[in-house]
C-alpha cells in the first residue's frame, strides 16, 4: 500500500463514525472524469479500508461522454465531472438525485516524456522542435476545451492545427505524450504528477483558460442508494480532500455554487 494510503486509511478509520461507518454494502458505480483516475482510485481504496464490504466500481471517461451516457440511461450512481457545467445540465434535466457540489479546481500543464519543459510557455509550442502536440478532444473533454483556450490565447491555435493529436479523454491524451505518440501533451496536473510518469512538466497559467471548477452530483439512479449517499459524504471529508490535494487539486472557492 502507498504511504499516503496507509495514512489515509488510519484517518478514515478514525473518522468513520462521523462519515458513515455502517454504510450499506450494496454495489455502486461511479462515473468519473479521466483526470481523476489516480486520485479516485486512492479515494475508493481509503474508503474501503473502513468499509471492506462495500462494492464500488468506477468508470472513467471524458465528462461530456459520461454525461451523454447518463442522459441515455447508464446506471451510474455518482458522477464526478471535470467541468461543473455537465452535472448542472443533468440537474436542469431532472436527472440528478441531489445538489451539484464543487469538489476541486483542476490545472493544466505542458508535459513531455522526452523534452525538458522547464521554462517552456504555451506560445513556444509553435516551434517545430516540439513536434506533435496531444490535447483531449475539446468537443467533450473539459481539459481539451481549456487546452484549446490556452492555445488560442497564446495566438497559436491555427498554426499548430496540423500537429495536434486528439485523445478521447485526458487520460488517453496523457498516454499519447508518455508513449511518444506526441512529443508534448497539454494534460491535467493530476496525471502529470503520477509517480509512474517520466519526463517533465510546467504549469499553464490559470489565467490562460476558463477555470476548471470540478463538481459531482448524485444521479437520479443513485438517489436511494445508501452506499452512494455515504460515499457522497465521504468525498467531502478530510481524508478524501487530502487525496485530491496530493494529486494537485485545489479546493474550490468557498461558497462556490
Secondary structure by P-SEA (a helix, b strand, c coil): ccaaaaaaaaaaaaacccccccccccbbbbbbccccaaaaaaaaaaaaaacccbbbbbbbccaaaaaaaaaacccccccccccaaaaaaaaaaccccccccccbbbbbbbcccccccccccccccccccccbbbbccccccaaaaaaaaaaaaacccccccccbbbbccaaaaaaaaaaccccccccccccccccccccccccccccccccccccccccccccccaaaaaaaaaaacaaaaaaaaaacccccccccc
